[in-house]
């Protein structure tokens, strides 16, 4: 689950050995270092100024936290509940963040302020996963339960408002995974996606009967 820092000088990733913590590796040759000491943490997005990283922590369910990349404050959980909170992402000005939550009964996309308040705005209608902001901050993309990629016009200034979700095109994204499987180009016109080569949900298996006869000497 690697992500770049905005300056392109480092990569953040979840370590797959030992503590499964969040680590930063400089692309200029310095050694890697731990950013978050908690276990089973996965990075998702870095603020445009490079100061904060949004991450998820998996302990039974997925929670959302924020950590400082400058070391001036301790990691803090933003959303921790019995529900699944997934795939957080900063707005381009880092004054807002998106995520999906299973709290309504199915996953829907929401927006909150950063730093977080009690305010919450619903973005999707009828299910939504894997939200991504456009580079200009005027749209939020997400995947609908049927796999269509949706776009929602938004206005995020002193207050927040959103329009009606509009379908863009059908995708083959795997939706039931707590990960972001696509990226949006700077102009918002191209999408880089993970495309599965086979459907894991419809696999087949065979049963061989009387197999002992085949291996007798």
NORJOFEN-V880070 format. One record per residue. OMEGA is omega as a letter, one per 30 degrees, with the letter a starting at -180 (NA if undefined). Layout:
omega->{OMEGA | OMEGA}
//
This chain:
omega->{a | l | l | l | a | a | l | a | a | l | l | a | l | l | a | l | l | a | a | a | a | a | l | l | l | l | l | l | l | a | l | a | l | l | a | a | a | a | l | l | a | l | l | a | l | l | a | l | l | a | a | l | l | a | l | l | a | l | a | l | l | l | a | l | l | l | l | l | l | l | a | l | a | l | a | l | l | a | l | a | l | l | l | l | a | l | l | l | l | l | a | l | l | l | a | l | l | l | l | a | l | a | l | a | l | a | l | a | a | l | l | l | l | f | a | l | l | a | a | l | l | a | a | l | a | l | l | a | l | a | l | l | l | a | l | l | a | l | l | l | l | l | l | a | l | l | l | l | a | l | a | l | a | l | a | l | l | l | a | l | a | l | a | l | l | l | l | l | l | l | l | l | l | a | a | l | a | a | l | a | l | l | a | l | a | a | l | a | a | a | l | a | l | a | a | l | l | a | a | a | a | l | a | l | a | l | l | l | l | a | a | a | a | a | l | l | NA}
//
